[in-house]
Amino acid sequence: MSDPRLQTITHRSALGHWSVSVWQIDPRLRDIVTTLWFGAGRTAYRRDRILPSGQSQLLINLGPTQYRVEPGPPEVRVPFADVWYAGLHRGPIDTEAPDGNALLGVAFNAHGAFPWLGERMDALCDRIIPLSDALGDGASRLREQLLNTASLTARFRTVEHWLLARLGARPRIHPSVRWASDQIAAHAGQLSIEALAAKTGFSRRHLGNLFRQQVGLSPKSLARVHRFRGALALFDGADGDVPWMALAERCGYYDQSHLINEFRRFSGFSPVELSRRDRPDSGSVVLR
C-alpha cells in the first residue's frame, strides 16, 4: 500500500530515465523546508547546469559518485560521494553523474537554513561544503542509516526526524527577515526593497545586514534571483514564441537588454541560447 504522503513521477525519453519522489513535509518543518525529495536514474547526457532557485539544499548521495564542475581554466571536477550543503547561489552550478544517481535532498527556503544550521549564512552563500564541516559526524551517521534503510517512506521519515531534532535549541529567524523574504518570493522579486524595508520598521541597510546574517544574500540579490525564476517560468510557458519586450516589462526589467543580461548572469546563456537547449526540468539545462 502506497503512503499518501509520497508522490513519484517517472521520466523516460532521449534525455534518459529517472524518477523523482516528493514527500509531504511534516507541518513542523514547513516554515523552513519547501521540498523533501529523492531522485534516481541515469541521464543520456554528460553534464547539466543547475540554475539559481532562491533555495539552499542539503544533499545526501545514496548512489554512485557525482561531480561538481568548477570552471577553469583549468576546469576541476570535485567528487560528491556523501553529504553536502549547497548555500544560496547567485550563479549556476555545473554537475556530472556519469554512473547514474540516487540523491536525497532537502530544499530549504531562503530563511530556512539559518535556524537549522545556526551559522552566519553569508559565509555559505555561493558555496557547496561537505556537511561534516558544519555538523561533524552526525551527517555521516545519517547517511549510513539511510543506506541501510530500504523503504523510501522510511528514509523520508528518518530525515524528517533528524531535521526536527536539530531545531529545538537553534536560533530563530528574525520575524522581519521571515516576512520580507516570503514577500520577495511571493512577488517573484518584483517589489521595492526600500518600501519593503520601511514596512519592517528598519532602514534598508539594517534589513540588509540581517539578511546577510540569516539568509546569506541581500534583499536585492534575493529579489533578482526570484525575478529571474519568474521570467524563466513565463519563458518556459511560451513554447518558443516569446514576446521579449512584453516579457521584460512583465517581469520588472528595464528593457530587453536588461532581461538578456540577467539571463546570462544566472544561467550563462541568453534567452535565445537557452531556448535551444534541452531542459530536463524547470531548474536545469543540458550542457553536453
Buried (B, 14 or more C-beta within 10 A) or exposed (E): EEBEBBEEEEBEEEBBBBBBBBBEBBEEBEBBBBBBBBBBBBBEBEBBBBBBBBBBBBBBBBBBBBBBBEEEEEEEBEEBEBBBBBBBBBBBBBBBBBEBBBBBBBBBBBBBBBBBBEBEBBEBBBEBEBBBEBBEEBBBEBBEBBBEBEEBBEBBBBBBEBBEEBBEEEEEBBEBBBBBBBBBBEBBBBBEBEEBBEEBEBEBEEBBBBBBBBBBBBBBBBBBBBBBBBBBEBBBEBEEEBEBEEBBBBBBBEEBEEBBBBBBBBBBBBBEBBBEBBBBBEBBBBBE
